[in-house]
Amino acid sequence: MLELTAGKDLFGRSNRRNANSGASSSLVLAPNLSVVSLVAFDLSGVTNEIQSAEFSFRIQETHAVPLSLTVAPMVHNEQNASWAEGAGDLGVLGRNARIGEATFQWRAFRDRQWLDAKERPVTNLADAGLWKPALATRSAIPWISGEWVTVSINDAAFLEEIRNHEVPQVTFGLWGTSGDGIYRVNAKESGLPAKLNLTVKLPPKPAQPE
C-alpha cells in the first residue's frame, strides 16, 4: 500500500465565480452544483502499476443533516491538470484569482478556460463535460466531525493512464447532491489533507540461484 496526500486543493462557488480559495483550511460542499471542491494528487513518484485505490477525506465539523455527495475524476489533459491552487481564502471572502489560479469560472483568471475531453472549453466547474463518470455517489453520509469518508476505486485504469502522462496529476471533484446547508471537509492547509491510498503491482522477485 502506498499513501499519497493531496498536493493541492480548493473549492469554487458560483456566487463568487472569480474568487480563489486555495488557502482555505476547509473544502466546502453544498447540496447542489453551485459549490465544487477540487483535490489533486501527484502520481509522478509512483513507479509501479496501480491496481486499485481508495480516496479519503476528513469531515471537519458535525452537521445535523446527512449529506449525499458525488466524487468524480476530472477529464485529464495538460491544461486541466496544471491548475494552480492559489492563495485566496473564501472564509474571509478572499480576493479575485490571479493568473493561473483556479476558480469556479476559469482555469486561470480571464484568459484560459477548462477543457473537456474533446478539447473544447467548458463553462465552469459544474459543467458535465469537465468530469469523467462518477467514481461514487454516496447517500446520506452521517456528518460527524473527525470521521473519514472513503471512496473505493476498484477500476484504476484511469489512474494508470494519468501516471504515465507527461503531467501525472489526478484531480477529483466533490459536490453535494442532497442535504441542508454548507458542509466542510479538511483541506491540506488544516494539516489533515485528503489521502489517496494505492495498491500497486509488486515487481517480480529476482530469480534465485540454483
Disulfide bonds with the S-S distance in Angstrom:
none
